[in-house]
Amino acid sequence: MPVAHLTEVVVLRLKTPGIYYDTTTPAFGIRVGKNRKAWVITRGTSRERVTIGHYPAMSLADARKEARKRLTEEPIKGSRITFAEAYDRWKDAIAGKKPRTQRDYKRMMDKYLVPGLGKKKLPDISYEDITGITDKLAKSEAAHCLAVGRTFFRWCVRPPRRYMPHSPLEGVTIQAGKKRKRILKDDELPKVWRAAVKQGYPHGTIVQLLLLTGQRRGEIANLRRPWIDEKAQTITLPEWVTKNNKEHTFPYGKMVAKILEEIPRLNSTDLLFPSKVSDDRPLSGWSKYKKQMTDEVPGWRLHDLRRTCRSKHAEIGTPAEIGERLINHVAGVVTEVEAIYDRYTYLPEMRRAVTKYEAHISRLTHP
């Protein structure tokens, strides 16, 4: 395996995929992938590889410090490991996943499973212990919690860990909630739009952008100034923020441009919608903000705006392949071979569709 004296310059210049171990800190190195780089350590007789962070979010100095700390930790014997102790190790294992996925996993674990199971030894946890927690939750939330728990316990069972002989959720079928089909009707759209304008920045502004662009709420909440090309009137979402891990560039029209111009500019962050907790984190607390809206349209959710946008594009005659590209559903309209050989961006076609769509929404919301 490649070995190198890792410095900031060396790490920056590494391009060839592979794992490069540090000559000054044994068992510590960096994994170079196609799209990003991750700090890793290899520990124990089993040579278990653990991701401890990503470059450049974590500097070389911080990564080396964290690696030395973890490499000197005393290993926990599987026969006496608790749920909480295994969970702490699992956080390392999922560090390579998208930030949104990590937050989702940790929310389920921290909110529901750790409080009830944290002190229990893993081999002592039963199916009934888990369902005793999830049976008290709403159906969709229970299914979500069980899915995360199943992922965690599978990790605990796999070698080289073998923290427990089998998963208490082994063979459990999780009933997913019904897929929503809701789109906002023409008489509902003006009510939601006016409520969003009244609520204002930040949540109301996001609602407007969701309807006009059809993107996901997490993608809009993560918007950063460098992603916006005001001259070309395009927004480029990097692969790490999109659901399908594909960079997504789409055009926007005059309505979106006006909204973007009115968003406060903060010197402390590039984020357009930072959270109240930290300028480094995007907006959260969706349910609280949603309850504050006074739209008088019952039962709608933010994701319904994405479905509404796509449906309205079809209604006004936007070709299916262009409508899918606008909301980054490219995988659904092209084969893998076509994706490789068709490098055309379709920006002119998407721009015409966006212009027509904004005119349609303007007529509905400003009669």
Secondary structure, DSSP 8 states (H G I E B T S, - for coil): --EE---HHHHHH--SSEEEEESSSTTEEEEE-SS-EEEEEEETTTTEEEEEEEETTS-HHHHHHHHHHHHTS----GGG-BHHHHHHHHHHHTTTS-HHHHHHHHHHIIIIIHHHHTTSBGGG--HHHHHHHHTTS-HHHHHHHHHHHHHHHHHHHSTTT--SSS-TTTT--------------TTTHHHHHHHHHHH-TTHHHHHHHHHHH---HHHHHT-BGGGEETTTTEEEE-TTTSTTS--EEEE--HHHHHHHHHS---TT-SBSSB-SS-TTSB---HHHHHHT-----TT--HHHHHHHHHHHHHHTT--HHHHHHHTT-GGGTS-HHHHHH-----HHHHHHHHHHHHHHHHHHH--
